[in-house]
Amino acid sequence: MLETFQKEIELYESNAELLKVLAHPVRLCIVKGLIERGPSNVSTMYTGLNMPQSTISQHLAKLKSAKIVSSERKGLEIYYKVENETIIQLVRVLLG
């Protein structure tokens, strides 16, 4: 029984870390945009969000570190996407 509680706590801690990363409005906006529009590069995102490219890149680094987004290089551009079905469902529940 104690082992079951420990596993649950580990799961809750992991989920809490994901929620912390998603708690920033810009990161939530980036993730929602990637879910709705599909893979995008930083240039497309910073134009749409009207923010400096460096700011978007910093947020993407945090999202990638948390495994919320993944990236794929195509030529000189890096495209980001959300593949984690749990994150997709969570964002859809939160933001419709």
N, C-alpha and C positions, 0 to 999 in steps of 0.2 A: 504494500500500500504506500509506503514511504517513497518507493521508487516511482510509482505512478505520479505522485505529487511533484517529485523532482522533475520528471519529464514534462509535466504540465507547466511548471514554472519556467523551464527552459523555452518552451514554445511561446509562452506569454512574453518573455523577455525578447525573443526574436521578433515577435509581432509588434511589440512596443517600439523597437528600434526602427522598423519599417515605418510605423506611424510618425515617429519623430522626424524622419527624413521627409515624409510627405506633408508635414505640418506647415511648411513654409509656403505661402501663397504662390510664389513664382514657380517653385518646383511642382506644386499641384497643377498649376496652369500648363506647364511643360508636359507633364505626364498625360493630362487630359487631351491636350492637343495631339500628342503622339498616338494616343488611342484612337482619336476621331479621324485624324488625317493620315496616319501611317508614318513610315520612316521619314525623318527630316534631318537636314544638316543644320549646323549652327547659324549659317547665314540666313536661312529661311526663318528660323526661330527668332533671331534678334530683330529682324525686320518686322515680324508680326507682333512681337512684344514691346517694340520700341525701347530696347535696353541695350547697353553696350555688349558687344560680343564677349568680352572677358567675363562679364557677370553671368551670362548664359552658360559659358563654358564651366565656370565654377559650380553652378548648380547642377549641370550635367555630370560633373565629376563626382559629386556627392550621390547623385542618383545611381550612377554606374557602380560606385563603391558599395552601395547597399543592394546591388543586383536588381534594382527596379527597372533600369534600362540597360540595353546592350547596344553595342556599336559594331558597325561594319564599314570598312574603308572601301570606297569606290573611287579609284583614281586619286585625286588630291583631296577629295571630300570624305568626311566621316559622317555616316548616317546613323541616327539613334532611333531605337524602337523599343516598345514595351511588349514583351512576350509572356511575362508572368501572368497567368490567368487569374490568380488570386488578387493581384494588384489591379488588373482590369476590372474585375467584379467589384472590388472595394471602391474604386474611383467612380464607377457607374452608380453604385448605391449612394455615395456621398453627393455626387454632382448631377446625377440623372443622365 
